[in-house]
Amino acid sequence: MAESVTESYKGQTIKLTPKDEKCSNWALTLLDSEGNEWQHVPMAGDTKEAALERGRQMIDHEEARTK
C-alpha cells in the first residue's frame, strides 16, 4: 500500500491519503496556511500525480474566486 503524501503549494498543503474507492486510489485534503482543513475529496484520482494536480487546481480556483 502507498504511503500518505504532502505537498506545499502557494502557502497551503495538499495531503494525499491512499484510499481504494471505485475508480480512485487517492483521497485529498486541503489545508490552509494555519493547518485548518478547508476541503476534502474522497476520490481525488487514480494516480498520485493526478490527485496532486487536482489539489493544485482547487487551490488555484479558490485563489481566483476570492480575489
C-alpha positions in Angstrom: 0.0 0.0 0.0 1.2 3.5 -0.8 2.0 6.0 1.9 0.5 9.4 2.5 2.0 12.3 0.6 2.0 16.0 1.4 3.0 18.9 -0.9 3.1 22.6 -0.2 1.5 24.8 -2.9 1.0 28.6 -2.7 1.3 28.5 1.1 -1.3 25.7 1.5 -0.9 22.0 2.0 -2.2 19.2 -0.2 -2.3 16.0 1.7 -2.9 12.7 -0.2 -4.1 9.6 1.5 -4.2 6.2 -0.2 -7.8 5.1 -0.5 -9.1 2.5 -2.9 -12.6 3.6 -3.7 -14.3 2.9 -7.0 -12.0 4.2 -9.8 -9.8 6.3 -7.4 -6.7 5.3 -5.4 -6.2 8.6 -3.5 -8.2 10.9 -1.3 -7.0 14.5 -0.8 -7.3 17.1 1.9 -6.5 20.7 1.5 -5.2 22.7 4.5 -4.8 26.4 4.8 -1.5 28.1 6.0 -2.6 27.6 9.6 -3.3 23.9 9.1 -7.0 24.1 9.1 -8.8 21.7 6.7 -11.0 23.5 4.1 -11.7 20.8 1.6 -11.7 17.0 1.5 -12.2 15.0 -1.7 -12.6 11.2 -1.0 -12.0 10.3 -4.7 -9.2 12.6 -5.9 -7.5 10.5 -8.6 -6.2 7.1 -9.8 -2.6 8.2 -9.6 -0.6 10.3 -7.1 0.2 12.8 -9.9 -3.4 13.2 -10.9 -4.6 13.7 -7.3 -1.8 16.3 -6.7 -2.8 18.2 -9.9 -6.5 18.2 -8.8 -5.4 19.7 -5.4 -3.3 22.4 -7.2 -6.3 23.2 -9.5 -8.6 23.5 -6.5 -6.2 25.9 -4.7 -5.8 28.0 -7.9 -9.6 28.1 -8.3 -10.2 29.2 -4.7 -7.5 31.8 -5.0 -9.1 33.2 -8.2 -12.5 33.1 -6.7 -11.6 35.1 -3.6 -9.7 37.9 -5.5 
